[in-house]
Amino acid sequence: MQNKLEVEKPSVWKMQVRASFRKVIAFDLLFLGLGAMVGAGILAAILHL
């Protein structure tokens, strides 16, 4: 009988993600800009009321 740990597949969360630093910063700035625009739109809608 095999051990339960030997049968289980490794979890997705245990896998290492490899990405270049520039790509991470680019996505970070992209979503920061999108969030700022959405936030500005919400603020403008609230102030307009």
Secondary structure, DSSP 8 states (H G I E B T S, - for coil): ---HHHHS---GGGS-----HHHHHHHHHHHHHHHHHHHHHHHHHHHH-
